């Protein structure tokens, strides 16, 4: 899994590539915890190159969502492919996450 980050204005953009699973989800969690959310209003997860997501990956996204909403922030998921969108739909996470399909 590759993770790249970029901060533009008050938007933290995290691009994910590869598999977000039990082995790689701690990488994303570490990257999230490295950032201070004092000056960040929005976190955008770019999933264009994400091939797979497991329940461990969903847990990290849910943790990030809760962290952001507790401080008045916003989480956006962009470029979500059909396979990963199906997982968000099956778990019901599509009902509260802002998701833009690829």
C-alpha positions in Angstrom: 0.0 0.0 0.0 1.2 3.5 -0.8 -0.1 6.6 0.9 0.6 10.1 -0.2 -0.6 13.2 1.5 -0.9 16.8 0.4 -2.3 19.8 2.3 -4.1 22.5 0.2 -5.6 25.4 2.1 -7.4 23.6 5.0 -7.9 20.3 3.1 -5.8 17.3 3.8 -5.7 15.0 0.7 -4.7 11.4 1.3 -4.3 9.3 -1.8 -4.4 5.5 -1.3 -2.9 2.9 -3.7 -3.1 -0.9 -3.4 -4.9 -2.8 -0.6 -6.2 -1.4 2.6 -6.4 -4.4 4.8 -5.3 -5.8 8.2 -1.6 -5.5 7.3 -1.7 -2.0 5.8 -4.5 -0.3 7.7 -2.0 0.6 10.6 -0.1 2.6 8.0 -3.1 4.8 7.3 -3.9 5.1 11.0 -0.4 6.3 11.6 -0.6 8.8 8.8 -3.9 10.1 10.2 -2.5 10.4 13.7 0.6 12.3 12.4 -1.7 15.2 11.4 -3.2 17.9 13.7 -6.8 18.5 12.9 -6.8 22.0 14.5 -6.4 23.7 11.1 -7.8 21.1 8.8 -11.5 21.4 7.9 -11.7 18.6 5.4 -9.9 15.3 4.8 -10.3 13.9 1.3 -9.5 10.2 0.7 -8.6 9.7 -2.9 -9.3 6.1 -3.7 -8.6 6.1 -7.4 -5.8 3.5 -7.1 -7.3 1.5 -4.1 -7.9 -2.1 -5.2 -9.3 -3.6 -2.0 -10.6 -2.7 1.4 -11.2 -5.0 4.3 -13.0 -4.5 7.6 -9.8 -3.3 9.1 -9.7 -0.5 6.5 -13.3 0.3 7.1 -12.5 0.6 10.8 -9.8 3.2 10.2 -12.1 5.2 7.9 -14.8 5.1 10.6 -12.3 6.2 13.2 -11.3 9.1 10.9 -14.9 10.1 10.3 -15.7 10.2 14.1 -12.5 12.1 14.8 -13.3 14.8 12.2 -17.0 15.1 13.0 -16.1 15.6 16.7 -14.2 18.7 15.8 -16.6 20.0 13.2 -14.6 18.6 10.2 -15.7 16.8 7.1 -14.6 13.6 5.4 -14.9 13.1 1.7 -14.1 9.9 -0.2 -13.5 10.4 -3.9 -12.8 8.2 -7.0 -14.4 5.2 -5.3 -14.6 2.3 -7.7 -17.7 0.1 -8.0 -16.3 -2.9 -6.0 -15.3 -0.7 -3.0 -18.6 1.3 -3.3 -20.4 -2.0 -3.0 -18.7 -2.7 0.3 -19.7 0.8 1.6 -23.2 0.1 0.6 -23.3 -3.4 2.2 -22.0 -2.0 5.5 -24.4 1.0 5.4 -21.4 3.4 5.6 -22.7 5.0 2.4 -25.6 6.4 4.4 -23.4 8.8 6.4 -20.1 9.1 4.4 -19.8 11.6 1.5 -18.7 9.4 -1.4 -18.0 10.3 -5.0 -17.7 7.4 -7.3 -15.0 7.1 -10.0 
